Amino acid sequence: MATTMRQPHPGRTPKAALRDTVQPAAFKGVAVRRALREYAFNTLRRDQAPPEVAVILRWLQRNSLTMAAWEDEGTVETALRAAGTLDGTPVAASSARRTKRVLNVLIEHAIKRKALKENPLPKGKGAAAAAKTSSAVDKRSLLNREQAAKLLGWVYARPRGGQRLHTFFAAMYYAGARPEEVVAIDVGDVRLPDADADDQWGELLLHTAHPEVGKQWTNTGEVREQRGLKGRAADDTRTVPCRPALTRILRAHIETEGLKPGDLLMQGERGGDLAGSVIRRAWRRARKEVLTPYEFGTPLGRRVYDLRHTCLTNWLNAGVPAATVAEWAGNSVPVLLATYARCIDGQLDDLKQRIEGAGELPDPAGAGV
């Protein structure tokens, strides 16, 4: 339901201000969403809408409810219910919650513009409370060492850009960085020891992220946008250990590509940022070629991000303190534990011994009771 910030006409009810509540059959829902997302909500492209999109936008402008509609509880419930479905089928709970967060931002903006007096969205009740989400990682998505080795090995042997992509995936698997952080690493921020040093541990200094936002949403026309690290101050830096296996991979990559400080560590075939579409396409193909049909149909490594999940889980299972893992991962400790608590494994035997070591009650039979 589209709304505008027009003030209601004196003496009119919101329903009377609506000329036509029935969407013309010629406009499909997908086309309407595309018109809003790519043109109406994008100030850089609003005047570039093609004729067929301009028709939809004019209809939306004529038939949108005024902001006064948000004063009706029934309208609010209808809007929230509509936000939880797509083409008649329920959306994921996380998508419904994200939509409500976006609506909250829009409503707060309307309050600042004095188009509304208060936020009408229900808090903890009504349609918005139905969707339950979990931030915990699905344990089925984690890769064991053999599976990860086969997937990355297949990528390495890929004829076109395989070694470059292998380096990207290895950085996620061994260093647990986010995809947008890996593509933004500068060669100068890779601190590697000399090849003949006894200690082959290095460091990665992360301070920039290049998330994909779409070229229609950036001022430069590039697909990626340069930002600071997620959840941190603009100039903050995060240090992540680079284990010897990753040190060897990065050293070989830098030498093979002829990179120097100031260059991006991960580049596309023509330079510049490594495209997310290339990354995802290679990973999907690797899963299809390496995994069994059953495994391919499961959540096992379904997303590239699962390499990060696997890395952080491995650190926790190796006994690295949660505070240290949180620092390396760029998370808070509460978020880390809430996300990976179900994946921590391998310490049960030790915990059982500690519990038994605390002592037990005396046996009633042996005590003569």
Secondary structure, 3 states (H helix, E strand, C coil): CCECCCCCCCCCCHHHHCCCCCCCCCCCHHHHHHHHHHHHCCCCCHHHCCHHHHHHHHHHHHHCECHHHHHCHHHHHHHHHHHCEECCEECCHHHHHHHHHHHHHHHHHHHHCCCCCCCCCCCCCHHHHCCCCCCCCCHHHCCCHHHHHHHHHHHHCCCCCHHHHHHHHHHHHHHCCCHHHHCCCEHHHEECCCCCCCCCCEEEEECCECCECCHHHCCCCCCECCECCCCCCCCCCEEEEECHHHHHHHHHHHHHHCCCCCCECCECCCCCECCHHHHHHHHHHHHHHHCCHHHHCCCCCCCCCHHHHHHHHHHHHCCCCHHHHHHHHCCCHHHHHHHHHHHCCCCHHHHHHHHHHCCCCCCCCCCCC
